[in-house]
């Protein structure tokens, strides 16, 4: 990075500084459109051209957008080592933008406006493409008016019309949500009578004014009767406040209100106070009862279990001595099986000479230490000396004792010979009789086959000698189908289509065929022209 002409006594310090500043310049590349330039310093240290921006300049550009200042004179060697006066690379990186799926795309930014794209597909400096619509005026009509796609400045409006009033719209019609009230005075099509109009209300029917007679009624909370008449809108639980889930039996639904699950018919109850926990309450046959069963507890120093209620526990919690370690093997006390090590040793009769050297055992209440020595098998010897042998397997002692080393059909210490290990003296195959690249053993020698793999071609009748993978002839040549075989012919088991024939014998003309009908004559399709 440093120029070769630098003096040795200054080059090291200057190179370190240039390395740091050059790396900073690389970080600044995230805000540029392209990468280009020389990796050498821009100038010798004794000229102003060697001036470069600092890490702090780059940080402030990213953080505040301010313009940095490059050194405009020659480089002056620092009088001391670097200090912490500038932001480090981590702080600078934290200020750089990063790809996010929430960034804007060019179609979401006003046309001509520059921005920095944060989405993967449009990363870097970009120019918006959203059209600037400005002010759009919309005048309603009988046809829809499209709202232009793009940016609107908020000054656009949909024009109104002072004549858009209910009184100017025919009764029963609606224009832009305004329902018309205008009616003609012709009442000849009216069919109402006094009994279909509320009492004291009037209407014009067939040119005559009539007065209604329907009585206004109300429901009563103390009556099931619903007299005929007009009722103002209400709810049944407003009329009778007792109509609530709290007053309806579980499982019943009255006017859509499901009964409370706690409200039940208690006539089936038969519990007594002496059958209910002390202080607890329950309802039995319409009466609330209070339980009298007392709470009891087991004691570790007593076999007695008094009548009463016991909170959930385990017997080994009540008496910690109730454990497998304190129960003889073979006995089970309250589901705990005795420890297999806890036994009555009175039947023991072993001697120390009948026990492994250094091992201990209990015999008739006495601990003894064995004197039997430990022996081991050797992979290079058939001898098995007397003594104790730790558990192992013969193939662990001698790793060559494996199926891979035993001939097929032989079994040595329970290991059957590998089916691949055989006496190959009977082999007589040649390389030319084996698939290309495949290996086989013949008379103790490995041979590699030379038979090549061949394939049929749809454009050739030739079948070269070689190996062919399984397929079907119509897979090799897709034209080998009934649709391409003449009726009566059968090619490789495929019978020709009854519609495929040799049309060379045809001699009809279009003028001899009904108009619009088609036929094949001497290999050509003709369309009839005989009119009816």
KOLVOFI-919146 format. One record per residue (C-alpha): x negated, y, z negated. Coordinates in steps of 0.25 Angstrom, whole numbers. Layout:
BEGIN
+-------+-------+-------+
:    xx :    yy :    zz :
+-------+-------+-------+
:     X :     Y :     Z :
...
+-------+-------+-------+
% end
This chain:
BEGIN
+-------+-------+-------+
:    xx :    yy :    zz :
+-------+-------+-------+
:     0 :     0 :     0 :
:   -12 :    10 :    -3 :
:   -20 :    15 :     8 :
:   -34 :     9 :    10 :
:   -40 :    23 :     9 :
:   -36 :    25 :    -6 :
:   -48 :    26 :   -16 :
:   -49 :    14 :   -25 :
:   -49 :    22 :   -37 :
:   -35 :    28 :   -34 :
:   -29 :    17 :   -25 :
:   -24 :     8 :   -36 :
:   -16 :    19 :   -43 :
:   -10 :    25 :   -30 :
:    -6 :    11 :   -25 :
:     1 :     8 :   -37 :
:     9 :    21 :   -36 :
:    12 :    19 :   -21 :
:    16 :     5 :   -24 :
:    26 :    10 :   -34 :
:    31 :    21 :   -25 :
:    32 :    12 :   -12 :
:    41 :     2 :   -20 :
:    50 :    13 :   -24 :
:    51 :    17 :    -9 :
:    55 :     3 :    -6 :
:    66 :     4 :   -16 :
:    71 :    17 :    -9 :
:    73 :     8 :     3 :
:    87 :     4 :    -2 :
:    91 :    18 :     1 :
:    85 :    19 :    15 :
:    90 :    13 :    28 :
:    77 :     6 :    33 :
:    63 :     2 :    28 :
:    51 :     7 :    35 :
:    37 :    12 :    32 :
:    23 :     9 :    28 :
:    20 :     2 :    15 :
:     7 :    11 :    13 :
:     7 :    24 :     5 :
:    12 :    36 :    13 :
:    -1 :    43 :    11 :
:   -14 :    43 :     4 :
:   -14 :    48 :   -10 :
:   -21 :    61 :    -7 :
:   -10 :    66 :     2 :
:     4 :    71 :    -1 :
:    10 :    60 :     9 :
:     7 :    50 :    -1 :
:    19 :    55 :   -10 :
:    30 :    46 :   -12 :
:    43 :    46 :   -20 :
:    43 :    40 :   -34 :
:    52 :    30 :   -41 :
:    59 :    41 :   -48 :
:    62 :    49 :   -35 :
:    68 :    36 :   -30 :
:    76 :    34 :   -43 :
:    81 :    48 :   -43 :
:    85 :    47 :   -28 :
:    94 :    35 :   -31 :
:    99 :    40 :   -44 :
:   102 :    55 :   -41 :
:    99 :    56 :   -26 :
:    88 :    67 :   -28 :
:    76 :    69 :   -19 :
:    63 :    64 :   -24 :
:    50 :    72 :   -22 :
:    37 :    66 :   -16 :
:    23 :    70 :   -20 :
:    18 :    81 :   -11 :
:     4 :    81 :   -15 :
:    -7 :    70 :   -16 :
:    -7 :    59 :   -25 :
:   -12 :    62 :   -39 :
:   -17 :    50 :   -47 :
:    -9 :    48 :   -60 :
:   -16 :    51 :   -73 :
:    -9 :    40 :   -80 :
:    -1 :    27 :   -78 :
:    14 :    26 :   -73 :
:    24 :    29 :   -84 :
:    39 :    28 :   -85 :
:    43 :    41 :   -79 :
:    50 :    35 :   -67 :
:    62 :    25 :   -65 :
:    58 :    11 :   -62 :
:    62 :     2 :   -51 :
:    73 :    -4 :   -59 :
:    79 :    10 :   -61 :
:    78 :    13 :   -46 :
:    84 :     0 :   -42 :
:    96 :     2 :   -52 :
:    99 :    15 :   -44 :
:    99 :     8 :   -30 :
:   112 :     4 :   -24 :
:   115 :   -11 :   -23 :
:   125 :   -19 :   -14 :
:   139 :   -20 :   -20 :
:   152 :   -25 :   -14 :
:   159 :   -12 :   -19 :
:   151 :    -3 :   -10 :
:   158 :     5 :     1 :
:   158 :     1 :    16 :
:   156 :    11 :    27 :
:   171 :    10 :    30 :
:   174 :    15 :    16 :
:   165 :    28 :    17 :
:   169 :    41 :    25 :
:   163 :    41 :    39 :
:   150 :    48 :    40 :
:   147 :    47 :    25 :
:   134 :    41 :    21 :
:   134 :    31 :    10 :
:   125 :    19 :     4 :
:   132 :     6 :     7 :
:   132 :    -3 :    -5 :
:   139 :   -16 :     1 :
:   131 :   -27 :     7 :
:   136 :   -25 :    21 :
:   134 :   -10 :    22 :
:   121 :    -8 :    13 :
:   113 :     5 :    14 :
:   116 :    19 :    20 :
:   129 :    19 :    27 :
:   139 :    29 :    34 :
:   154 :    28 :    31 :
:   164 :    25 :    42 :
:   177 :    28 :    36 :
:   185 :    37 :    45 :
:   188 :    51 :    39 :
:   203 :    53 :    41 :
:   204 :    66 :    33 :
:   218 :    70 :    33 :
:   229 :    61 :    40 :
:   243 :    66 :    42 :
:   254 :    55 :    43 :
:   268 :    59 :    48 :
:   278 :    47 :    45 :
:   286 :    42 :    57 :
:   293 :    29 :    61 :
:   279 :    22 :    64 :
:   268 :    19 :    53 :
:   257 :    29 :    53 :
:   243 :    23 :    50 :
:   234 :    29 :    40 :
:   220 :    30 :    46 :
:   209 :    22 :    39 :
:   198 :    31 :    33 :
:   196 :    43 :    24 :
:   208 :    52 :    21 :
:   205 :    66 :    14 :
:   218 :    65 :     6 :
:   224 :    77 :    14 :
:   233 :    68 :    23 :
:   248 :    67 :    21 :
:   260 :    59 :    26 :
:   270 :    70 :    30 :
:   283 :    71 :    23 :
:   297 :    75 :    28 :
:   306 :    83 :    19 :
:   318 :    76 :    26 :
:   314 :    63 :    20 :
:   325 :    63 :    10 :
:   335 :    52 :     5 :
:   347 :    62 :    10 :
:   341 :    62 :    24 :
:   340 :    46 :    25 :
:   351 :    37 :    28 :
:   356 :    29 :    16 :
:   350 :    15 :    16 :
:   337 :    20 :    24 :
:   323 :    23 :    18 :
:   313 :    32 :    25 :
:   299 :    31 :    18 :
:   305 :    27 :     5 :
:   316 :    37 :     5 :
:   330 :    31 :     4 :
:   341 :    38 :    11 :
:   354 :    42 :     4 :
:   361 :    48 :    16 :
:   375 :    42 :    19 :
:   386 :    45 :    28 :
:   400 :    48 :    22 :
:   406 :    36 :    29 :
:   410 :    26 :    18 :
:   419 :    17 :    26 :
:   409 :     5 :    24 :
:   409 :     6 :     9 :
:   416 :    -6 :     2 :
:   415 :    -3 :   -13 :
:   427 :    -3 :   -22 :
:   430 :     2 :   -36 :
:   426 :   -11 :   -42 :
:   412 :   -11 :   -36 :
:   408 :     3 :   -41 :
:   405 :     7 :   -55 :
:   416 :    14 :   -63 :
:   418 :    28 :   -61 :
:   408 :    28 :   -49 :
:   413 :    33 :   -36 :
:   410 :    29 :   -21 :
:   416 :    31 :    -7 :
:   421 :    19 :     0 :
:   428 :    20 :    14 :
:   430 :    35 :    11 :
:   437 :    33 :    -2 :
:   430 :    37 :   -16 :
:   431 :    25 :   -26 :
:   428 :    24 :   -41 :
:   421 :    12 :   -47 :
:   427 :     3 :   -58 :
:   415 :    -6 :   -62 :
:   414 :    -5 :   -77 :
:   400 :    -3 :   -83 :
:   397 :   -14 :   -93 :
:   386 :   -17 :  -104 :
:   382 :   -30 :  -110 :
:   383 :   -32 :  -125 :
:   373 :   -39 :  -134 :
:   384 :   -46 :  -142 :
:   392 :   -52 :  -130 :
:   390 :   -62 :  -119 :
:   400 :   -55 :  -110 :
:   396 :   -48 :   -97 :
:   408 :   -40 :   -92 :
:   409 :   -37 :   -77 :
:   404 :   -23 :   -74 :
:   391 :   -14 :   -71 :
:   379 :   -16 :   -81 :
:   368 :    -6 :   -82 :
:   354 :   -13 :   -80 :
:   349 :   -19 :   -93 :
:   343 :   -32 :   -99 :
:   350 :   -42 :  -107 :
:   340 :   -41 :  -118 :
:   342 :   -26 :  -119 :
:   357 :   -29 :  -121 :
:   354 :   -39 :  -132 :
:   340 :   -38 :  -139 :
:   342 :   -52 :  -145 :
:   340 :   -57 :  -130 :
:   325 :   -60 :  -132 :
:   315 :   -72 :  -132 :
:   314 :   -71 :  -147 :
:   329 :   -75 :  -148 :
:   329 :   -86 :  -137 :
:   326 :  -100 :  -140 :
:   313 :  -106 :  -133 :
:   317 :  -112 :  -120 :
:   329 :  -104 :  -118 :
:   330 :   -92 :  -108 :
:   341 :   -82 :  -110 :
:   342 :   -71 :   -98 :
:   327 :   -74 :   -94 :
:   322 :   -73 :  -109 :
:   314 :   -86 :  -113 :
:   316 :   -90 :  -127 :
:   304 :   -88 :  -137 :
:   296 :  -101 :  -139 :
:   298 :   -99 :  -154 :
:   313 :   -99 :  -154 :
:   318 :  -113 :  -155 :
:   329 :  -121 :  -161 :
:   323 :  -127 :  -174 :
:   334 :  -137 :  -177 :
:   325 :  -149 :  -173 :
:   315 :  -145 :  -184 :
:   314 :  -155 :  -196 :
:   301 :  -151 :  -203 :
:   300 :  -149 :  -218 :
:   292 :  -139 :  -226 :
:   284 :  -150 :  -231 :
:   280 :  -154 :  -217 :
:   275 :  -140 :  -213 :
:   262 :  -133 :  -217 :
:   263 :  -125 :  -230 :
:   267 :  -111 :  -227 :
:   270 :  -113 :  -212 :
:   284 :  -110 :  -207 :
:   293 :  -118 :  -197 :
:   308 :  -118 :  -192 :
:   315 :  -131 :  -194 :
:   330 :  -132 :  -191 :
:   332 :  -116 :  -192 :
:   325 :  -115 :  -205 :
:   311 :  -110 :  -208 :
:   302 :  -119 :  -217 :
:   289 :  -117 :  -224 :
:   279 :  -128 :  -224 :
:   273 :  -134 :  -237 :
:   262 :  -144 :  -232 :
:   249 :  -140 :  -240 :
:   236 :  -140 :  -234 :
:   226 :  -150 :  -239 :
:   211 :  -153 :  -237 :
:   202 :  -166 :  -237 :
:   191 :  -167 :  -247 :
:   177 :  -173 :  -244 :
:   177 :  -180 :  -258 :
:   191 :  -186 :  -258 :
:   198 :  -197 :  -249 :
:   212 :  -191 :  -253 :
:   220 :  -184 :  -241 :
:   232 :  -176 :  -248 :
:   244 :  -174 :  -240 :
:   245 :  -160 :  -233 :
:   240 :  -152 :  -221 :
:   225 :  -153 :  -218 :
:   218 :  -143 :  -208 :
:   211 :  -149 :  -197 :
:   197 :  -154 :  -201 :
:   188 :  -167 :  -199 :
:   185 :  -176 :  -211 :
:   170 :  -174 :  -208 :
:   172 :  -159 :  -211 :
:   179 :  -163 :  -224 :
:   167 :  -173 :  -228 :
:   154 :  -170 :  -221 :
:   149 :  -184 :  -225 :
:   159 :  -190 :  -215 :
:   149 :  -191 :  -204 :
:   143 :  -203 :  -196 :
:   130 :  -201 :  -203 :
:   137 :  -206 :  -216 :
:   145 :  -217 :  -210 :
:   140 :  -231 :  -207 :
:   139 :  -236 :  -193 :
:   151 :  -243 :  -188 :
:   160 :  -236 :  -198 :
:   170 :  -225 :  -193 :
:   175 :  -215 :  -204 :
:   186 :  -206 :  -199 :
:   181 :  -207 :  -185 :
:   166 :  -205 :  -188 :
:   158 :  -217 :  -184 :
:   146 :  -221 :  -193 :
:   132 :  -217 :  -188 :
:   126 :  -229 :  -181 :
:   113 :  -227 :  -190 :
:   121 :  -228 :  -203 :
:   121 :  -243 :  -206 :
:   120 :  -253 :  -217 :
:   106 :  -258 :  -216 :
:   107 :  -270 :  -225 :
:   107 :  -280 :  -213 :
:    94 :  -275 :  -208 :
:    82 :  -285 :  -208 :
:    72 :  -279 :  -198 :
:    57 :  -278 :  -202 :
:    47 :  -267 :  -199 :
:    40 :  -277 :  -189 :
:    54 :  -278 :  -182 :
:    55 :  -263 :  -180 :
:    48 :  -253 :  -171 :
:    35 :  -247 :  -176 :
:    38 :  -234 :  -184 :
:    53 :  -236 :  -182 :
:    62 :  -236 :  -195 :
:    75 :  -245 :  -198 :
:    84 :  -248 :  -210 :
:    84 :  -262 :  -215 :
:    93 :  -266 :  -227 :
:    92 :  -251 :  -232 :
:    77 :  -250 :  -230 :
:    70 :  -242 :  -219 :
:    59 :  -250 :  -211 :
:    48 :  -245 :  -201 :
:    45 :  -254 :  -189 :
:    32 :  -259 :  -184 :
:    35 :  -264 :  -170 :
:    25 :  -258 :  -160 :
:    29 :  -251 :  -147 :
:    24 :  -257 :  -134 :
:    25 :  -252 :  -119 :
:    26 :  -259 :  -106 :
:    15 :  -255 :   -96 :
:    17 :  -253 :   -81 :
:     4 :  -261 :   -77 :
:     7 :  -273 :   -86 :
:    17 :  -284 :   -86 :
:    15 :  -287 :  -101 :
:    25 :  -283 :  -112 :
:    19 :  -283 :  -126 :
:    28 :  -286 :  -138 :
:    33 :  -273 :  -145 :
:    43 :  -262 :  -144 :
:    45 :  -256 :  -131 :
:    53 :  -242 :  -129 :
:    64 :  -243 :  -120 :
:    60 :  -240 :  -105 :
:    62 :  -246 :   -92 :
:    52 :  -255 :   -84 :
:    52 :  -244 :   -72 :
:    48 :  -234 :   -82 :
:    36 :  -242 :   -87 :
:    32 :  -245 :   -72 :
:    37 :  -234 :   -62 :
:    35 :  -244 :   -50 :
:    46 :  -252 :   -56 :
:    57 :  -246 :   -47 :
:    66 :  -250 :   -36 :
:    58 :  -243 :   -26 :
:    46 :  -253 :   -28 :
:    55 :  -266 :   -29 :
:    59 :  -273 :   -16 :
:    74 :  -274 :   -13 :
:    80 :  -286 :   -19 :
:    70 :  -287 :   -30 :
:    74 :  -283 :   -44 :
:    63 :  -280 :   -55 :
:    67 :  -277 :   -69 :
:    81 :  -274 :   -64 :
:    76 :  -264 :   -53 :
:    81 :  -268 :   -39 :
:    72 :  -266 :   -28 :
:    75 :  -254 :   -19 :
:    83 :  -258 :    -7 :
:    73 :  -250 :     2 :
:    61 :  -258 :    -3 :
:    60 :  -270 :     6 :
:    50 :  -279 :    13 :
:    50 :  -273 :    27 :
:    42 :  -284 :    33 :
:    54 :  -289 :    41 :
:    56 :  -275 :    48 :
:    54 :  -275 :    63 :
:    60 :  -261 :    67 :
:    52 :  -252 :    76 :
:    52 :  -236 :    75 :
:    60 :  -236 :    89 :
:    71 :  -244 :    82 :
:    73 :  -234 :    71 :
:    80 :  -220 :    71 :
:    70 :  -209 :    74 :
:    64 :  -203 :    61 :
:    70 :  -215 :    52 :
:    60 :  -223 :    44 :
:    60 :  -238 :    41 :
:    51 :  -249 :    36 :
:    47 :  -261 :    44 :
:    37 :  -271 :    40 :
:    31 :  -262 :    29 :
:    30 :  -250 :    39 :
:    38 :  -237 :    39 :
:    43 :  -234 :    53 :
:    50 :  -221 :    59 :
:    61 :  -223 :    69 :
:    61 :  -217 :    83 :
:    75 :  -219 :    88 :
:    80 :  -205 :    92 :
:    94 :  -200 :    89 :
:   102 :  -197 :   102 :
:   115 :  -189 :   105 :
:   125 :  -190 :   116 :
:   127 :  -178 :   124 :
:   140 :  -173 :   130 :
:   133 :  -169 :   143 :
:   126 :  -183 :   146 :
:   130 :  -197 :   148 :
:   116 :  -202 :   143 :
:   115 :  -210 :   130 :
:   100 :  -210 :   126 :
:    95 :  -221 :   118 :
:    94 :  -217 :   103 :
:   103 :  -216 :    90 :
:   116 :  -209 :    91 :
:   124 :  -203 :    79 :
:   138 :  -207 :    78 :
:   148 :  -199 :    86 :
:   159 :  -200 :    96 :
:   157 :  -197 :   111 :
:   168 :  -186 :   111 :
:   160 :  -179 :   100 :
:   148 :  -179 :   109 :
:   157 :  -174 :   121 :
:   169 :  -167 :   117 :
:   175 :  -168 :   131 :
:   176 :  -183 :   129 :
:   191 :  -182 :   125 :
:   204 :  -187 :   131 :
:   207 :  -174 :   137 :
:   195 :  -175 :   146 :
:   197 :  -190 :   151 :
:   206 :  -194 :   162 :
:   219 :  -201 :   159 :
:   216 :  -216 :   160 :
:   201 :  -215 :   157 :
:   195 :  -219 :   143 :
:   181 :  -213 :   140 :
:   175 :  -219 :   127 :
:   188 :  -222 :   122 :
:   195 :  -209 :   125 :
:   207 :  -211 :   134 :
:   210 :  -200 :   144 :
:   221 :  -190 :   142 :
:   233 :  -193 :   150 :
:   234 :  -179 :   156 :
:   220 :  -180 :   161 :
:   221 :  -185 :   175 :
:   214 :  -184 :   189 :
:   222 :  -174 :   196 :
:   215 :  -176 :   210 :
:   227 :  -183 :   215 :
:   236 :  -171 :   213 :
:   241 :  -163 :   226 :
:   252 :  -154 :   221 :
:   252 :  -140 :   223 :
:   257 :  -128 :   215 :
:   268 :  -126 :   224 :
:   273 :  -141 :   222 :
:   274 :  -139 :   207 :
:   284 :  -132 :   198 :
:   281 :  -118 :   195 :
:   273 :  -116 :   182 :
:   270 :  -131 :   181 :
:   256 :  -135 :   180 :
:   249 :  -148 :   186 :
:   235 :  -153 :   190 :
:   232 :  -156 :   204 :
:   218 :  -160 :   209 :
:   211 :  -154 :   197 :
:   218 :  -141 :   197 :
:   230 :  -136 :   189 :
:   241 :  -130 :   197 :
:   254 :  -123 :   193 :
:   267 :  -125 :   200 :
:   274 :  -114 :   208 :
:   287 :  -121 :   212 :
:   298 :  -112 :   207 :
:   311 :  -117 :   202 :
+-------+-------+-------+
% end
